[in-house]
Amino acid sequence: MGIETYDSLDGQVALVTGANRGMGRHIAERLADLGATVYAGARRPDDVTSDDCRPLQLDVTDDEDIEAAMARIRDEHGHLDVLINNAAIGGPDEALHEANPDGVNRALTTNLRGPMHVTRCALPLLLEREGARVVGMSSVMGKFSDEMERGGSPAYRVSKTALNGFTAYLDGEYGDEGLIANVADPGWVRTDMGGNDAPRTVEEGIETPVWLARFRPDAPSGQFWRDKEPIEW
């Protein structure tokens, strides 16, 4: 598939949520290496250690944090070219009838409500630029196919299914205005969430979302990607 991408993001502005560790930190650093001005969103901005990124107070479950973060980007740049909705948590592994309701609520709030409200507040900045990109971090666990039939982790699975649907909505609602919205499955990655037994390195996990962040205007939108290939939802 011949998709045109930016070789350099010089002059562009990016926001990565959950950028203090794991894939979020590595995505933020990679985008900075490509020349972007990168805001590294984190609940504790002091945890952002990269000298090439701008720490930004951003708890995706806190509406005041979200609004303040967007106000800062608007004041400093007036636009946003790339939003990576990376911040996410796991959830109870048990079947729904056995799952702790607080754990279910936290997973849904962080993994679905968070990206929706961050994107909602970011849209005025994103739509200032033709071909701005929104990239969600999903999972094949959220597919409607055989993955969903395996059960377990109900809140995490459903939150990722809904994130895929939200991505399709963004494309349908704002695609004609130039927004490019896609979602990526990084695979099972060796992070704090994925654990040491995961087969993929962080570098392998971030390859597709970073690639999606480099899409030029008129690139594919509203799709679910793994290893730079579209997959069924």
C-alpha positions as CSV (number, residue, x, y, z in Angstrom):
1,M,0.0,0.0,0.0
2,G,1.6,3.2,-1.2
3,I,0.9,5.6,1.6
4,E,2.7,8.9,1.7
5,T,4.2,9.9,5.0
6,Y,6.2,12.8,6.3
7,D,10.0,12.1,6.5
8,S,10.2,15.0,9.0
9,L,7.8,16.5,11.4
10,D,9.7,19.7,11.7
11,G,7.3,22.6,12.5
12,Q,4.5,20.2,13.7
13,V,3.1,19.9,17.2
14,A,2.2,16.6,18.9
15,L,0.6,15.5,22.1
16,V,1.1,12.1,23.6
17,T,-0.9,11.0,26.6
18,G,0.6,8.7,29.2
19,A,4.0,9.7,28.0
20,N,6.0,9.3,31.2
21,R,6.8,5.6,30.6
22,G,6.4,2.6,28.4
23,M,5.2,3.0,24.8
24,G,4.0,6.5,25.4
25,R,7.5,7.7,26.4
26,H,9.1,6.0,23.5
27,I,6.5,7.4,21.0
28,A,7.0,10.9,22.3
29,E,10.8,10.6,22.0
30,R,10.5,9.2,18.5
31,L,8.2,12.0,17.4
32,A,10.7,14.5,18.9
33,D,13.5,12.8,17.0
34,L,11.5,13.4,13.8
35,G,11.5,17.1,14.5
36,A,8.1,17.6,16.2
37,T,7.5,19.8,19.2
38,V,6.2,17.2,21.6
39,Y,4.0,17.6,24.7
40,A,4.4,14.6,26.9
41,G,1.2,14.3,28.9
42,A,1.5,12.7,32.3
43,R,-0.4,12.7,35.6
44,R,3.0,13.5,37.2
45,P,4.9,15.7,34.8
46,D,8.0,15.4,36.9
47,D,8.2,11.8,35.7
48,V,8.8,12.9,32.1
49,T,12.6,12.7,31.8
50,S,13.2,13.3,28.1
51,D,14.9,16.6,27.5
52,D,13.4,16.7,24.0
53,C,9.8,16.7,25.2
54,R,7.7,19.3,27.0
55,P,6.2,17.8,30.2
56,L,2.5,18.5,30.5
57,Q,0.2,18.0,33.4
58,L,-2.5,15.7,32.0
59,D,-4.6,13.1,33.8
60,V,-7.0,11.9,31.1
61,T,-9.7,11.3,33.7
62,D,-9.6,14.9,34.9
63,D,-11.5,17.3,32.8
64,E,-9.8,20.4,34.3
65,D,-6.4,18.9,33.4
66,I,-7.5,18.2,29.8
67,E,-8.9,21.8,29.4
68,A,-5.8,23.3,30.9
69,A,-3.5,21.2,28.7
70,M,-5.3,22.3,25.5
71,A,-5.2,25.9,26.6
72,R,-1.5,25.8,27.1
73,I,-1.0,24.3,23.6
74,R,-3.3,26.8,22.1
75,D,-1.5,29.7,23.8
76,E,1.9,28.4,22.8
77,H,1.2,27.2,19.2
78,G,-2.4,27.8,18.2
79,H,-2.7,24.4,16.6
80,L,-2.0,20.6,17.0
81,D,-0.9,18.3,14.3
82,V,-0.8,14.9,16.1
83,L,-2.7,13.5,19.0
84,I,-1.7,10.1,20.3
85,N,-4.2,8.7,22.7
86,N,-1.9,6.3,24.5
87,A,-2.8,6.5,28.2
88,A,-4.5,3.3,29.3
89,I,-4.7,0.8,32.1
90,G,-5.6,-2.8,32.4
91,G,-8.7,-4.0,34.2
92,P,-10.0,-6.9,36.2
93,D,-9.2,-10.2,34.6
94,E,-12.2,-12.0,36.1
95,A,-15.5,-12.6,34.3
96,L,-17.8,-9.6,34.7
97,H,-19.9,-11.1,37.4
98,E,-16.8,-11.6,39.5
99,A,-15.0,-8.3,38.6
100,N,-14.5,-5.5,41.1
101,P,-16.8,-2.7,40.0
102,D,-14.3,0.0,40.9
103,G,-11.7,-1.7,38.6
104,V,-14.3,-1.9,35.8
105,N,-15.1,1.8,36.2
106,R,-11.4,2.9,36.2
107,A,-10.6,0.9,33.0
108,L,-13.6,2.4,31.2
109,T,-13.0,5.9,32.4
110,T,-9.3,5.8,31.5
111,N,-9.4,3.8,28.3
112,L,-12.6,5.2,26.7
113,R,-13.8,8.4,28.3
114,G,-10.3,9.7,28.6
115,P,-9.5,9.5,24.8
116,M,-13.0,10.8,23.9
117,H,-12.7,13.9,26.1
118,V,-9.0,14.6,25.2
119,T,-10.0,14.4,21.6
120,R,-13.1,16.6,22.1
121,C,-11.0,19.3,23.6
122,A,-8.2,18.9,21.1
123,L,-10.5,19.1,18.0
124,P,-10.5,22.9,17.6
125,L,-6.7,22.8,17.6
126,L,-6.5,19.8,15.3
127,L,-8.9,21.2,12.7
128,E,-6.7,24.3,12.4
129,R,-4.3,22.1,10.3
130,E,-5.2,20.1,7.1
131,G,-4.4,16.5,7.7
132,A,-4.0,16.5,11.5
133,R,-3.8,13.0,12.9
134,V,-5.5,11.2,15.8
135,V,-4.0,7.9,16.7
136,G,-5.6,5.6,19.2
137,M,-3.8,2.6,20.9
138,S,-6.1,-0.4,20.7
139,S,-5.8,-4.1,20.9
140,V,-7.0,-7.2,19.0
141,M,-8.7,-8.1,22.3
142,G,-11.3,-5.5,21.2
143,K,-12.1,-7.2,17.9
144,F,-15.6,-8.6,17.3
145,S,-14.1,-11.8,15.9
146,D,-12.5,-14.8,17.6
147,E,-10.5,-12.6,20.0
148,M,-13.7,-11.4,21.8
149,E,-15.0,-14.9,22.0
150,R,-12.1,-15.9,24.4
151,G,-13.6,-13.9,27.3
152,G,-11.7,-12.4,30.2
153,S,-10.7,-8.8,31.0
154,P,-14.2,-7.5,30.2
155,A,-13.7,-3.8,30.8
156,Y,-10.4,-3.7,28.9
157,R,-11.8,-5.6,25.9
158,V,-15.0,-3.5,25.7
159,S,-13.0,-0.2,26.1
160,K,-10.8,-1.1,23.1
161,T,-13.9,-2.2,21.0
162,A,-15.4,1.2,21.8
163,L,-12.2,3.0,21.0
164,N,-12.2,1.4,17.6
165,G,-15.8,2.6,17.1
166,F,-14.8,6.1,18.3
167,T,-12.1,6.1,15.6
168,A,-14.6,5.2,12.9
169,Y,-16.9,8.0,14.3
170,L,-14.1,10.6,14.1
171,D,-13.5,9.7,10.5
172,G,-17.1,9.9,9.6
173,E,-17.7,13.2,11.4
174,Y,-14.5,15.1,10.7
175,G,-12.9,13.3,7.7
176,D,-14.3,15.8,5.3
177,E,-12.6,18.5,7.3
178,G,-9.2,16.9,6.8
179,L,-8.9,14.9,10.1
180,I,-7.1,11.6,9.8
181,A,-8.1,9.2,12.6
182,N,-6.7,5.7,12.9
183,V,-6.2,3.1,15.6
184,A,-3.2,0.7,16.1
185,D,-2.7,-2.6,17.8
186,P,0.9,-2.6,19.0
187,G,0.7,-6.3,20.0
188,W,1.7,-7.7,23.4
189,V,4.6,-5.5,24.4
190,R,7.1,-5.8,27.2
191,T,6.0,-2.8,29.4
192,D,4.8,-2.5,32.9
193,M,1.3,-3.4,31.7
194,G,2.4,-6.1,29.3
195,G,4.8,-7.8,31.6
196,N,8.2,-9.4,31.0
197,D,6.8,-12.4,29.2
198,A,5.4,-10.3,26.3
199,P,7.0,-11.3,23.0
200,R,7.4,-7.8,21.5
201,T,9.8,-5.1,22.4
202,V,8.7,-1.5,22.9
203,E,10.4,-0.5,19.7
204,E,8.4,-3.1,17.8
205,G,5.2,-1.9,19.5
206,I,5.5,1.7,18.7
207,E,6.5,1.3,15.0
208,T,2.9,1.3,13.7
209,P,1.5,4.2,15.8
210,V,4.6,6.4,15.0
211,W,4.0,5.5,11.3
212,L,0.4,6.5,11.5
213,A,1.5,9.8,13.1
214,R,3.5,10.6,10.0
215,F,0.5,10.2,7.5
216,R,0.2,13.0,5.0
217,P,-3.1,14.6,4.1
218,D,-5.5,12.3,2.2
219,A,-4.0,9.2,3.8
220,P,-6.3,6.4,4.9
221,S,-8.5,7.1,7.9
222,G,-10.9,5.3,10.1
223,Q,-9.0,2.0,10.0
224,F,-7.5,-0.5,12.5
225,W,-3.8,-1.2,11.9
226,R,-1.3,-3.8,13.0
227,D,2.3,-4.0,11.6
228,K,1.4,-1.2,9.1
229,E,-1.4,-3.3,7.6
230,P,-5.1,-2.7,8.0
231,I,-6.9,-5.5,9.9
232,E,-10.6,-6.4,10.4
233,W,-12.2,-5.1,13.5
